[in-house]
Amino acid sequence: MLLNLLVKPGWVVVENLVQDRLGHQAFGTFTALFTLASVMAAVSDLGTTQLTTKRVAANPAFLTEYFPTLVPLKGGLSVLFLGVVVAMGWMLGYRGHTLTLLTLIEIGMLLAQYTLFLRGVLQAHQRFNTDALLSVLEKFLLLGLVLGLIPIGITLNNYVAARSVAIGFTFVVLYGLMKRLYGQVKLKLRWEHARTVLQASLPLALITLVYGLNERIDMLMLERMVSAREASYYAAAYRWGDTVMMYLWTILPLFFAKFAYVFDKPDEQRDVLWFGQRVVTVPMLLVCAFVLFRGEVLFWQFTHSTAPEITRMVLCLKILFASVLIHAFFAIYRTLLTSTNHERAVSWLVVASTVLNVVLNVLLLPTLGAVAGAINTLVCAVFVSGGYLWLVQKRTGVPVPWGWIARLGLAFGLLCAIWYGLQTGLALHWLLESVVASAAFVGILFLTGVVRVSELRKLLQR
């Protein structure tokens, strides 16, 4: 986890540099191609990775019995979906060299998906340290390759090639490791086993498709409906939001386990929810306030962009971080629902959000471009969060902590008021301004009762 937390910010900085050197037109094209390729590569798995990890962890004999079928089945699905993606690209209007790039990117993403499948076996056998090292190997390799391209010049072609080399090398290392740990697998596709696996895993594939489209369809629609440049502006802003959201996706699985552990105890679930509300939300409040007041600082690497382009990216960033703020308050309610067997209701809610997003994109993208993509993301975040609250109240019997939500909202409002005062009244350097605002935020947390001295004493005594 620590390695991933370290490599993710490093990769964001490098990818900003890549975008600046490639230019918005080329990077916007890459973003659209990568979006289509990554979503379809995830769907091509058809949920077999999650199913295999779960079954092997519960019953190691599953690996011996089903792995000879799963390996060729995954290979066949990869070839099938490669054809599907190329056909989709052609129908979307990609031709010639662009369609070739889409094919190469999809091959890399399918290989990366196959790597995730093999890593699932390591996870099921509790080899978490080995899995953690492999999870960051590709990113470290790509960081090195991209930095090596800077002296000779980064182009769209050699950037795609660098990604392919990093993915391919990681796959070769993992395949060799799997052979060493588990020996040579004798491949034998047994249709009864394949049918059993696909029947069990298909619901997971549908969930993957829905979530993938809900999160990334904006970039593809922007590039196809408006321009590659607008897609690039949106991608530059989205990248930072995605990085900050990594805190939620790191911490929420811990509360998923907590909620599941007290599955039939509403009072204990309430206590976990009320505690988790603060743990999840508080750090995000400070980050979101920084972006709202000093978001332009994050685009310091874009030396080849014009002032209007920077302004447009900053506007998208601030709107997207309003949606990040919404998730900071309410994403934990989705975790509560999915840990208490309400996955289907959550999935339908996400489907409705995806439909809403597509409709809004069709209506607003042609006139507002990247800004419309950010606005639509915010609207959908409000929509699904309201749905989470409604489902929690209707189905779980766990009371929503409106008091804590109000205190956290008040704390954020006071922080923004202080930051506004610092920015307009003192005109400090952004770093000093941020330090002063952060110190004030600590005081605000105690003042509003979000953090209490008695709670800190209990923690220190443990």
Residue, then its C-alpha position, 0 to 999 in steps of 0.5 A: m500500500l505504501l509503495n502504491l501511495l508513493v508511486k501514484p503521485g510520482w506518476v501524476v507528475v510524470e504524466n503531466l510532463v508527458q501531456d505538456r510535451l505531447g501537446h493537448q491535441a495528441f494527448g487528448t487522442f491518447t486519452a480517448l483511445f486509452t479510455l476505450a481500451s482500458v474499459m473494454a479490457a476490464v470487461s474482457d475479464l468477465g469477472t474471472t479474476q475476482l471469482t478465481t481469487k475468492r474461490v482459491a482463497a476459500n478452497p486451494a483445490f480450485l486452482t488445480e481443478y480449474f486453472p488449466t481451463l481458466v488460462p486458455l479461456k482468458g486467452g480466448l476472451s482477450v483475442l475476442f475483445l481485441g477484435v471487439v475494440v478494433a471494431m468499436g474504434w472503426m465504428l467510432g470513426y478511428r482510421g489508419h494510424t489512430l486505429t493502429l494505436l488503439t490496437l496496440i494500446e488494447i493489446g497492452m491493456l489486455l496483457a495488463q488485465y491478464t497480469l491482474f488475473l495471475r496476481g489474483v492467484l498470489q493474493a489468494h495464496q496470501r503472498f501479499n508482499t510479492d503481489a505488492l511489488l509486482s503491482v508497482l513494477e510496471k509503474f516504476l518501469l514506465l516512469g524510468l522509460v518516460l524519463g529516458l524519452i525526455p532527452i530525445g523527445i516524447t512522441l505519441n508513438n514512443y509513449v505508447a511503445a514505452r507503455s507496451v514495453a513496461i506492461g510486457f516486461t511485467f507480464v514476463v516476470l510474473y509468468g516466470l514467477m508463477k512457473r517457479l511457484y506452481g510449476q508448468v500448467k497443462l492447459k486443457l479447456r474443459w467446457e463444463h468448467a468454463r461454463t460454470v466459471l462464466q455463469a458465476s462471474l458474469p454479474l461481476a463483469l456487468i458491474t465492472l462495465v457499469y462502473g468503468l463507463n460511469e467514471r471514464i466515458d466523459m473523456l471518450m465522448l469529449e474527444r469524439m463529440v468536441s475535440a481532442r484538445e477539450a478531452s486533454y483539458y478534462a484529463a489534466a484536471y481529472r488526473w488530480g481528482d483521481t489521485v486524491m480519491m485514492y485516499l478513499w479507495t484505500i481507506l474504505p475497504l477497511f470500513f467495508a470489512k468492519f461493516a461486514y463483521v457487524f453485519d447483523k448489529p445495527d447499533e455497532q454499524r452505526d458506531v462504525l459509520w459515525f466514526g468512519q464519517r470523520v476519518v474518511t471526510v476530514p482529510m479530504l476537506l483540507v485538500c478540497a479547500f486547497v484546490l478550490f483556492r489554489g488549484e492553479v498551482l497543480f498545473w505548474q508543469f504546463t509550460h507549453s499551454t497558453a493562459p486561457e488553456i490553464t484557466r480552462m483546466v483550473l476551472c475543470l479541476k475546481i468543479l471536479f473537486a466539488s464532486v470529490l468533496i461530495h464523495a468525501f462526505f457520502a462514499i462511505y454510505r455506498t461501502l455500508l450498502t455493499s457490505t450488507n448485501h445491497e450491491r444490486a441496488v447500488s449497481w442500479l443506482v450507478v446505471a441510472s447515474t451513467v445514463l444521466n451522465v451520457v444524456l447530459n454529455v449529449l446536451l452540454l458537451p457541444t457548447l461547454g466542452a471540458v467544463a460540461g464534462a466536469i459539471n456533469t460529473l458533479v451532478c452525477a456525484v450529487f445524484v448517486s450520493g443522494g441515492y446512497l443516503w436514501l437507500v441507507q435510511k430505507r434498507t439498513g436501519v442505520p441512522v444517518p449521522w446528520g449531526w456529524i455531517a452538519r459539523l463537518g460542513l460547518a468546519f469546511g465552511l469556516l476553513c473556506a472563510i479563513w482561506y478567503g480572508l488570507q487570500t484577499g487580505l494578506a496576499l501571502h505566498w501560496l505555500l505559507e498561505s496553505v500552512v496557515a490555513s492548515a493550522a487554522f483547520v486544526g483549531i476549527l476541528f476542535l471548535t466544531g467538535v469534529v475532533r474531541v480532546s476526550e477521544l484523543r486521550k483514549l487513543l493515546q492510552r491504547 
